[in-house]
Amino acid sequence: MKRPPDEYVEMFLQPGEFHFTHDPDTRLRTLLGSCVALTMWHPRLRYGAMCHYLLPTRAARRSATLDGRFGDEAYLLFLNEAVRHHTDPNEYEIKLFGGGDMFPGVHNKPAIGRHNVKAGLELLKLHGQPVKARHVGGRGHRIVMLNVWDGAVWVKHHTPVLEIEQRKESA
């Protein structure tokens, strides 16, 4: 594993954003709840990308412009960038994160996180892209960081305090 560069650029992705870089001295980072992030990394060229999507797809296509808020369109943004950089999308390592339950115990809330994860996995399967790693579902939020210089993805999963206290009481 290559050590981190002495100086690197850190890009923080807000919900709905997508970023592709060919600069290996970059770290991509985001914060997820029920949203999902896909990380893509080219091991030979050290290109990297990350998206942070909120929903699997949009109900009706009103624009010709792709929108990173939707999983299927965020993935198309990645495919476009891979082709634009003369790379084969199948050479990238794909990892999937997020889809947490942000409202544990609230039964009338839809399972958005679960739907986001399922849609992401189905989309990748449809395109023949294996998922190298995943950390999905559960409760709480995640911080996800992709080091483009070595392809490592770091995940910090924060479980709600209420859930931890309930586990202690039941023990």
N, C-alpha and C positions, 0 to 999 in steps of 0.2 A: 504494500500500500504506500503510495507516494505521500510524503508529508504535506501538510497544507502550505500554500504559498505564504511568504512573509506578509504580503499585502494581497487582499482579494476584495472584490466588489460583492456586496450582499444586496440582493434584490428581494424586496418583500412584496408578495402577491396579495392583493386585496381580493375579496370574493368576485368571481367573474373574470379574473385576469388570466392571461396566458403569457408565458415568456419563453423564448427560445434563444440560446446563446451558443456561439462558437468560441467564446473566450473561456478557456479552462480555469482561469483564476476567478471564478464566480461561485457564489453560493446562492441558491434560490431557497426562499423560506416562506412559509405561510402558516396561518392559524385556522384550524378546522373544527367545526362542530358537526352538524349533520351534512355539511358539504363534503365533497370528495376531491382529493388531489391525485392526479396521475403524474408520476415522474418518468421521464424518458432520458436515457443516457446512452451515448455511443461510445463503447469502450476503446475503440482504436483511435478515433478522432477527438474524443473527449468533448463532444457537443452535449448540451443538456437542455432539457425543457421541463416546465411544470405548468400545469393548469389547476385552477381552483374553481370547480363548477358547483352551482347551487341546486340545479335540477337536471334530471336526465335528458329532457328535450323540451322544446317550446311547443305550446299547443298549436299555434298557427304561424307559419313562416311569413312575416310581413316585410322582410328586408333581404336583399341579396348579400348583405354583409354578415359574415359569421360572427357569432356572439359567444364569448367564452363562459357566459353564465350557464350554458347548457352543455351537458356532457358530450352529446354527439357532435356538436359544433366545435367544442374545444378540441376534440380528437381530430376533426378535420383541419383545424388550424395547425396542429402538429404535423399531420400528413403533408399539408402544403409547405411547411417550413422544411421538412425533411427533403422533399423533392426540390425545393428552391436551392437547398445547399448540396444538391447532387448526392444524396445519401439514400440508402434503402431503409424504409421504416422498419423492416424486419431485423435490421442489425442493431436496433436499440433495445436496451433492457428496460422493461416496463414494470413499474411498481405502483400499487394502489393503496391509498390511505383515507381514513375518515369514515363518514357515515355513522357518527355516534348519535345516540339517543339523548337529545338535549332537554327533554321533558320527562324524566323518569317518573312514573306514577300517575301521569296525566293520560288517561285512557282515550280522551276524545281528540288527541293530537294525531295527525297522520304520521306514519313511519317514514318520513322523508329520507332519513339517513339510509335505511334499509333499501328503499327504492333506488337511491343514488348508487349504492354499491352494486346492487343487482344489475342495473342498467350498464354500469361501467364494465363489469365482468362479461356481460353478454356482448357488448360492443367489441371488446378486445377479442373475444372468442370468434365472433363473426368475421373479424379481419385477420384471424389466424395469428394473433399476437399473444404469446404466453405471458403470464404474469409471473415475474421472477420472485416477487415478495409482496406481501400485503399485511396491513394492520388495520382492521375494519371493525365496525359495529361497536358494541358495548355502550357504556355511558360516559359522558364527559367530552372534553375537547382534546385536540392534539396539536402540537407544534411539529411541523415537518420541515426538515432542511435537507437539500440535495447539494452535496459538494461536487461540482462539475469536474474538478481536478482529479477525482478518483472514483466517482460514482457512488460513494457512500451516501446512504440516506439515514438520517437520524430522526427518531420519533420520540417525543415526550408526550405521554398520555396522562392526562389529569382526570382522575375520577372524582365525582362530586363528594364533598365532605359528608353529606347526609348518608350516602351509601356506605362509606367507611364506618361511620358511627353505628349504622344499623347492623353491619357485619360483626362489630365488637359486641353489641348487645346480644346477638343470637349465639355467640360462641360460648 
